Amino acid sequence: MNRLWSIVPLLAVILITASASAQPAGGMSSLIDDKRARALIDAGDARFQAGELPAALDLYKAVLDRYPVSRWRFLARLKIGKQHLKERKFDLALDQFRRVAVDENPDGGQRGDSDLQVGICFFEMGKFEEAFAQLRKVIKFYPGTAFSNDAYYYIGQAHFKLGRYRHAIEAFKNVGTSIEEGAPQAARLDAGKRLYVKIEDKDLSAQAGEEGVDVTVETTSGDREKMICFPVTSGSSVLMGSLRTQLGEANAGDEMVQIVGTDTITVTYTDRQTADAELNIKRTQKIRVVGNARVKVVDGAFADPVGAVVLEKTVFLLVQDSDRDVSAKSDSLEVIVRTKRPIELSTDGEETTPRPVTDILAALEQAEKSGPVFRVVDEKKVKLVERRASGSPPAGPVHTGVFIGVVSLSRETDAPNPGTVSGRLGDVFEVEYQDEVSLDLDSVTRTTTARVIEGNLNPLQVANARIDDEELKFKTALRTSEALKNIGNIYKDLGLTQQATDRYKQALAETQQVARNYGALNQRLLEETYVQMWKIYYAMDDLGRAAQMCLELQRRFPESTFVDDALLLMGKVSQKQGRYQEAIGVFRRLAALKDSLLAPSAQYSIGECYEELGTAGQNRIYFDEAFLAFKACFEKFPNSNQAGDALAKMAEYYYAKEDFNRALDLYDEALEQYQDSKFLDVVLYNYGRCLVKLRRLSDAADKFNQLISTYPNSKLVGNAQKIVKAINQRASSQ
């Protein structure tokens, strides 16, 4: 038999934005517009790195407003969405990510990243079932990527929060294992990351048992460790094992792989029987230690990055590159520092120097030009030395991979100082480092920049804050409204109706103020006010006004991504009021929308409405209609989080009709395809009930015991224990 095994370094959990495709998408965007849009994004990135978040977001939003069909709009939305997610504005973040994860976006990296971010949003919101469905989608459609690794991580975290520890462990085992065969990363390990070894060998897995398979890990610097690989699941042909790595002196047998930058790691296991019937053949694979360098301009403590440097002050430099730690001594490396000045050409070809950018409008104008051109003002080489770890003995070995150094930034004069790099206000300070060995196959130039300013970088103390910017004032009002609504929800949950109502009214007043005073000037902000008002009315149980706001949103903003949410809410309002036929009509309209992410929820809600109609009128026909609706949900949207619930409902239908064999088929499918779903304890319980009805008592006891061990917190555990006890008593009496 052919066997496959690989060594997989666990890459850091980072969110990757791939470079956009070379072709414009979603309209006839010109090359000039694309260039200007990219310049806006670059300007926004510079503001973001300098810590000026509002200005950065305004520049990203300017891409959407000014160049709505440029291919760079997707990257702008992705950046805006990530900032919203960081600020826990989940609705706004989801809106941006969903607009990136569309077929017209040609960049698969951006789509994969946005799909992952949607799953993370659901996780942070505590909507774990929605998160499971979205993250499994990432694993299915983006195998062999960092997105898939991150998806496994969040699946494990969600199961852990739900108390499903066995499922959490299974998910965590897969973190770091998603990597394309033959990818350059598979033969390289970023020093300090966990080393994963994966062996695919069916007969070896069968022989491993509970003791596992021994694997030897050796480094050229002298470390030697033993790793044990176990099957990832019972009966699986894939075995996994891992060890931590760190920079340091070799210390064999401590279950930690100590490495230096020049190391090669050799991993060996014994293939007990090959496809050619050979016995005990040694299988080895080598992996090189590398490190992706990071370059920073930092504060005086060499801790936090800064976005600006001050004239006539010291500039502090830091490079982190683990593969440059090549000895026990404090190693060194070299960087190039330079000052650059943006230049323009006048109409007669003469060089002119633009005025320093002082406000957002100037930044917009400058960014929309064909692109900044710089000339080098001054340039120096600076030596950086490896920093000793905090608390380490002064005479001991140094293994940090962090290199620090300083350079003085002097004011430009006619007589330059050879020991400093000179510049003036408005220049750009740049650090360049050649990362010769990295996870990439080729040498990579790493750079970072900072603005040259006057004064100092001490933190500002605000004694009196006054909001003069109109847009900022109204954005603040919307945030206040959201906070008041959330406080009202807490009061409502506590049964404090009057206090909740007061908070809702305050929230409504804040939102209406924005709509009256600023909505006509900013349509994007007006759209947010409509969404906020419908949520407030719905929280107040004023369902009529909530539905009215939904209709108004659809009328004013038919292209809004919130229209789907509005339709779903309108249907839920009618369903809550007992107007089931009206609700079914709204849900059908939503379910028919092309590419709507809420279509599965709408289709499932149709089945719920028919169920409620059948219960209220004792009409069997409605239950048949409910079955068809759930069946349509499962068949049309098999990857949605409602699919598993629909499958369970279909099985309940067969159980009620005493068609137990067909119910069992559906339960088997649910257990196989929806291992993350919240209802699996119910599936196992009903599976056992069907087996009892079929007189297969031993099999029934197995299902009930699986429920008890896997879902110990389920409310069905008590009943399952009673049934198992009865089955055991019956078996012992025979």
N, C-alpha and C positions, 0 to 999 in steps of 0.2 A: 504494500500500500504506500502511496506517496504521502509524505508528511510535510507539514508546513510549520515552521516556528519562527518567531521574530522577537526582537527586543524593542520595546517601546518606551522611550523616555516620556514621562508624564509632563506635558507642556504646561506652562503656567496658565491659569484661567484668565484669559484676556479676550477682549471683544475685538474682532478683526474686521476692518473695513477694506475690502479689496478695491483696487483701482478700477475706475469705471471703464466701460467699453469705449472703444474709439468711435462708435457710431451713435448719433443722437437718437433718442427714443421718445415716443409719445407725441410727435409733432414735427414740424419743419423748423428745427432750431438751427440757426446759422452757426458757422464756425466762430464768427466774431462774438455772437452771444454766448456760446459755450466758453470761449476764452474769458469773457467778462465775468461770467458766472463763477468760473474756477478762481478768478482773481478775488472775487468777493469771499469765497470759501477760505482762501488762503489768508485774507485779511481777518476773517473771523477766527481762524485758528490762531493767528498771532495774538489777537485780543484775548482769546481763551487761555493761552499759555501765560499771558501776563496777569491772569486773574480777573479780567474785566468781563464777567459773564454776561451782564445785560447787553453790553456793546457787541459781544460775540454773537449772541442770539439774534440781535437786530440785523447783523450782517448776513447770517444764515437765512433769516426770514426774507431779507431783500432779494435773495436768489429766487425764492418762490414767487414774490410779487412782481419782480421785473423780468424774470426769464422762466415763465411757468412751463415751457416745453423743453427746456434745456436738460440734457442728460444728467447734469450736476444737481438737479433738484432732488434726486433720490438721496444723494450723499448729504445734502443739506438737511433733509427731513430726518435722516438717520441720526445726525448729530443733535438736532433739536430734540428728537425723541429720547435720546440717551440722557440729555440734561433734564428733561421732564421726569424721566424715571428716577434719576438721582434725587430730584426734589420731591419724589413720591406723588407727582401729579399723574396718576396712572391713566386716567381717561385721555388726557392730552397726549401722553406717550403712546398709548395704543393707537390713537388716530394716526400719528406720524408713522409708526412702524408698519401699520397695515397698508399705508399708501406707498411704502417702499417694496413690500412683498407682493408685487403684482407682476403678471406675466410680461408686461411691456417694459419692465426694467431688465435690461440685458445682462446686468452684472449679477452672476450667481452668488458671489461672495456677499454682496449687499442684501440679497434676498434671504440667504441663509442666516446672516447676522440679525436681520429684522425679525425673522421667524423665531429665532432664539430669544430675542428681546421680548416678544409677545409672551412667550412662555414664562420668562422671568417676571414680567409684570403680573401675570396671574398668580405666580408663586408669592410675590411680595404682597399681593392683595388678599392672600389666604384662600384663593379660589383654586384649590389643589387639583380638583378633577379637571378643570379647564386647562390647568398647567400640564397635567399628565398627557392629555391629548395633543397639545401643541408641541411638547418636548419630544414625544414619540414620533411626531411628524418630522421634526428636525433630524432625529436619528435615522428615519427611513429614507429621507430625500437627500441628506447631506452626510453620507457615510464617509469615513476616512478624513474628517475635518475636525478642527478644534471646536466647532459648534456642537458636534455630536458628543464630544467629551464633556462639554459644559452641560449639555442636556442631561446626560447620565447623572452628573453631579447634583443638579437641581431636582431630578426625580428622587434621588436618594435622600436629599434634604426634606422633601415633601413627605415621603414615607416615614421618615424619622419623626417629623412633627406630628404625624397622625398616629404614631405608636406602632407602625407596622415595621418592626425592626428587621425581620427576615427579608422583606422586600427592599428595605433600605440598604442592607448589606449587599444584596445581589446587584443593586444599581451602582453602589460605590465601587464594586469590583470591576466594573466596566469603564470607570473613569480612567482616561489615559490610554485605553486600548484601541481607540478609533484612530487609525492611521493607515494611509494608503500603502499597499504593498509596493516596495521599491522606492518609496519617497525618500529624499535625502535625509530627513529627520530620523528615519528608522535606523540609520547607521551612525547617528550622532546623539550625544547626551549633553544637555545643558547642565553644567556642573551645579550641584545643589538640588536638582530635581530628583524625584523618585525614579528609580530604575525598575521598569516592568519587563518581565519575561513572559512570553506567550508561546506555548507549545501546542501544536495541533497534531495529535497522534491517538487514534482511536483505541488501539490495543494497549498503549501505555496508560491511557486514562482508565481503562478497565482494571489494570494491575495496580494503579495508584492506591485505591481504597482510601481509608481515613488517614494513612500515614503520609501520603503524598509522594512526590518524586524529588530526589535530591538534584540540585543544580549547583555548580561551582562557579564563583565569580572571582576573577583575578585581575589585578591591575599591574601595569609595568613598573609602577613605583613600589610594589611589594605587598599590597594588601591582598588578602584571600578570605573570602566569606562563603558560607553555605546558605543557599536559598532553597526553600521547599515550595514546590508548585502543586496546587490542588486543582481538581476539576472545578470549573466555575459553577456548574450545577451538577446534580447527581446524574451520572450517565453521559455527561457531555464529553465530546472529543477534544475540547479545548481545556488546557491546564494553564493556570496563572500563578505567578509569584512576584514578589517585589521586595526591594531593599531601599533604604534611604541612602543618599550620597551626600557628601559634604567635602569642601576643601579642607585638607589637613594631612598630617603625617600618618602613614600607614600603621594600622593597629589591627592585625589579623584576629578574627574570631569574635569581634565585638558587635556583630550584626549591623554594622555600618560600613559602607564603602567609602574609605578616605581616598581622595584623588587630588592630583595637581593638574595644571593646565596642559602638560605634555603627555598625559596618560592615554593609554589605550586599554579598554576593558575587554577581557576575554571571558565569555560565558560558555560553559560546557555542561552537557548532560549525556547520559548513556541511552542510546536507542537499543532496547533489548532485543528487538527483532525487526529487521528491515523488510522491505517488499521483496528483496532477493533472498530472503531466508537467512541472512547473515545475523549473527548474534553479538550483542554487546558492542555496538559500534559507537565511538565517541562522536558527538555532534558539537561543533563549536561555532561561535559567531563573535565577531569583534565589533566594538563600537568605540568611536573616538570621542574624547571629552572636548567640548567646545563651550563657548559662551557668547550669546548675543550681547554686544556691548551697548551700554546706555551712557549718554553724555549729558551732563547737566551743568548749568551755572547755579550755584547754591548760596545759601546764607553763610555767615561767618562760623557757624557751628558745623558746617558741612552736612546739614540735615535736609532742609527743605529747598526745593528749586525756587528761583526768583525769575521774574520776567523782565527785570531791568537792572542795569548797572549804573553806578554813579561816577561822574567825572571826578578825578583827583582822589579816588578811593581805591581800595584793593578789591579785586575780583577773585572770587573763590571758585575753583574748578573741581569737578568730580567726574571720573570715568569708572564705571563698573564693568569689568570684563574678566570673568573667572578663568578663562584659558590663558591669561597673561600671568597668572600665579604659577610660576614654574620652579620655584625653589623655596627652601625654608626661610630664606632671607627676605627682606622687604624689597620686592621687585620694582621695576619702574617702566614707564612708557612715555611716549612723547605725543603732544597734541600741537596743532597750529591754532593760534588765536589771531584774529584780525578785526579791524574796524572797517566797515563798508559804508558808503554814502550813496543814497539814491540820487540819480541824476536824470535830467530831462534834456531833450534837444529842442532848441527853439526853431522857429520856422526857417531861419537862415543857417541852421546846422550848428549854432553855437551851443555849448553845454551850459545849462542852467541848473541851479539847485532849488528844488521845491521847498516851500515853507514847511516847518514841522507840522504834522497832523495833530490838531488839538481837539477836535470834536468828531462826532459820529458822521455828520454830513460830509466833512472833509475826507473822512476815511472812505465813505461810499464813493465819492468822486474820484479819489486816488485809485481805489480798487478797480473801478470800471475802465480805467485806461488799459492800454494794450498789455500792461505788465511792467512792474518796476525794473529799472536797470540800475545796477550798482557799479561803483568803481571802488577798488581797494584803497583805503587811506593808509593803513599801516598793518604790518603783519610780523608775528614773532613765533618762534618755537618755544614751547614750555615743557619742562620735564615734570611729570607727576610720579609720586612714589606711593607704594602700597601702604595703606594705613593699618596699623596694628589694631586688633579687636579690643574693644573696651573691656578692661579688667584682666587682660592677659598679662603674663609676666614679661617684664621688659627685655629679658634675655631669651625668651622662648621663640619658637618658629612663628612666622607671620603667614597666615593663609586666609585672607579675606576677599581677595579679588577686587578690592575697592582702592582706587588710586586718586590721590588728592594733590592739589597744588594751587599756587596763587600767582597773580600777575597784577601789576599796577596799571591803572588806566589814567593816563595823563591828558591834560588839555593840549590840543594841537597848537604848536608854536612854530616860529621860523627855525628854532634850534631844537630839533627833536632829541628826546632822551633815549639813548640806546637800551636802557634797562626797562623800559615800559612800552606799552602799546598806546598810541595817542589817538584822540578823536575829539569830537565836539557834540554839542546837543543836537539830537535828531539822527545821529549815526546809528548803525546796527553793529552790535558786538557779536561775533560768530566764533564758535569753537568747532574745530574739525578734527576727527580722529579716524584713522584707517583701521577698520576692524578686519584683519586679514583672515581670521579663522572664526566662523560662526555657523549657525544652522543653515545658512545659505551656502550654496556651492562656491560662489565667487566672493572675492574680497568686497566689502561694503564700506562706503564712506558714511560715517555717522556724524551728524552736525546738530548743533542747537544754537539758538540766537537769543539775544536780549536787547532791549532798547537802551540807548545811552541817555541818561537824564541828569538833571542837576539836583542837589539837595541830598536826601538820604532815603533809606528804605525802612525806617522805623515805622511800626504800625501806627495808623492814625487813630486818634481818640475823638469820638463824635460827642460833643456836648449838647448840641441841639439839632435835631434832624427835621428838615422841612421839605416836603415833596413839591417841587415846582413843575416837574415834567408832567403834562396832562395824561399822557398814555400810561406812565408809570403809576400815577394816582389811581386810575381806573383799574389797572391790573391788580393793584393792591386791594381795591374794593372787592374784586372778584375773589381774591384769596381769603379776605375776611369773611365773605359770604360763605365760602366752602367750609371754613372753620366753624362758623356759627351753625351751619347745617349739621356738621358732624357732632357738635355738642348737643344739638337738639335730638339727634338719633340716640345718643347715650341716655339723655333724660327719658326718652320714649321707652327705651329698653328697661329702664328702672321703674317704669310706671308713673313717672312724674309728668303727667299730661300737660299741665298748665305751663310748667317751665319749658317743656319741649316746644309748645306752641309759641311762646315768647321768642325763643331763639330762632325758630323758623321764620317768624315775621320780621325779625331783624335781618336775617339773611336775605329775605325777599326784598326788603327795602334797599339794601346795599346793591343787589343785582339790578333792580329796576332803575336805580340812579345811573348805573353804567349805560343801560339801554337808552335812557332818555338823553343823557348828556354827551355820549361819545359814540353810540352805536351807528349813527348816520355817517360818521367820519371813518370808521374802521369796521368793515364788514366781518373780518375775522373775529374781532372782539364781540360784535353783536351776535354772531353765531354761538359763541361761548355763553353769552347771557341767556339765550333761549334754552340751551341745554341745561344750564344751572337752574333756571326757573322751573323746568319740568321736573327736575329731580326734587326740588324743594316742595312743589305741590304734591308730588307723589308721596314724599315722606310725611306730609301733613294729612294724607288720606283724602286730599281734595282731588279725587280722580278725574272729575269733569274738567277742571282747569289744567290738570296735567295733560290730558288728551288734547285739549285745545292748543297748548303750547307745542305739542308734538306736530299737530297739523300745521301750525304757523311755521315751524321749522322746515317742514317739507315744502311749504309754499314758497318761502323766502330763499331757501338754500337747497334746491332739489338735488344738487351734486354733493351735498355734505355726507361725510361718512357716518354722521350721527343719525341720518335718516333711518337706517336699519334699526338702531337702538330705539328711535322714536316709534317705529311701527311695532316693535316687540312690546314696548311699554303700553301702547294703545291696546294691543291684544290682551296683555295681562290685566289692564284696567277692566276691560269688558268681562274677562274670565272671572275676576275677583267679584264683580257685581252680579254674576250669575247670568250674564247675557252671552251664553255659550255660542250660539249660532253666529252672532256678530263677531265674537272673538275668533271663531274658526275662519270667517271671511278675511279678517286682518292677517291672521297667521298664514293663510294660503297665499295672500299677496306677497308677504315677506319670503315665504319658502320658494316662491317662483322667481325671485330676483336673482339674476346671474351673478355669481361670484360673491354673494353675500355671506359673510362669516357667521351670521346669525340664522341662516336658513335652517340648519339642523335643529336649533332650539325651537324655531317656529313649527317645523314639522312634528317634533315631539310634543309640543303643546297642543297641536290638533288632536293627537291621540288622548291627551289628558282631558280635553274638553269633552270628547265623545265618552270617555269613561265616566265623567261626572254626569253627563246627560243620562247614561245608562243607569247609574246609581240612583239618580233622582226620579226617573220615570219607570224603573224596573223593566226597561225595554232591551231585550237581548240583541236587537239589531244594532244598537249603539255600541255594544261591546265588540261586535264584528267589525264595525267601522273603526273603532279604536285599534283593533288588531291590525287592520290594513294600514292605518296611519303609522303605527310603530314599525311595521314591516317596511314601509316606504322610507322611513327615517334610517333604518339600518342599511337598506340596500343602496340608497342614494348617497348617504354620507357615512360610509363605513369607517372613516378615520376620525370622525368627530367624537367628542366626549359623550354625546347623547346616544351614540350607537350602542354602547354596552347597556345603557338603561333600557333602550328600546328592545334589545334582545331579551333582557330579563322580563320585560312586560309580555313579550310574545310567549315566552316559556310559561309564565303564569296563566296565560290564556289556555294553553294546551293542558296545563295541570288542572284548571277548573273544568275542562271538558274530559278529564281523566284519560287524555291521550299521552300517557307517561313516556312512552318511547320517543315520541317527537320532542317532548319537553327535555328529555335527557340529551338529545342531539344538540339542542340549543344551549343547554348548560355546558356541555363539553366545548362548544365553540366560544362561549363567553370566558371560560377558564383559560382557554388557549390564547385568545386574541386580546383580552382586556385585563391583563394581570394587574394593572394599576387602579382599576375602577373601585369606587366606594362600595359597590353593592355585592362584592364577591362573597362576603359572609352570608348574604341572603341567598346567593346562588348555591353555595355549598349546603346551606340548610335545606333549601328546597330540593336540591339534588338528592340529599339523604332521604327526604320525605318520599320522593318518587320511588327510590329503591326500596323503601319499606313497603310501599303500596304494591311493588312488584315481587315482594317476598325475598328480596336479595339482602338479607339482614347483615351479613358480614361486610358486603360492599358499603351498605348504608353506614355502618359503624365507622368505617374508614373515612368517609366524607365528614361525618360529625366530628371525629377526632382531628381531622385536618382543620376544620373550622375552629375548634377549641385551641389548638396549638398556634395557628397562624393569626387569629383575631381574638386574643384573650379578652379584649375590652368590648367585644360585640355584645349587644343586649340579647343576642340569640344563644350565647354560650350556655346559660342556665338550662334552657330547654334542650339543647343538644346533649348536655351532660345527663339529663334525666333519661333521654331516649337511649343513649349508649348504655347506661346502667340497666335499663330494662332489657336491652338486647343481650347484654352479658349474662343477666340472670336467666333469661330464657335459654341461652346456650348451655349454661352450667346445669340446668335442670333436665336437659335431654340426655 
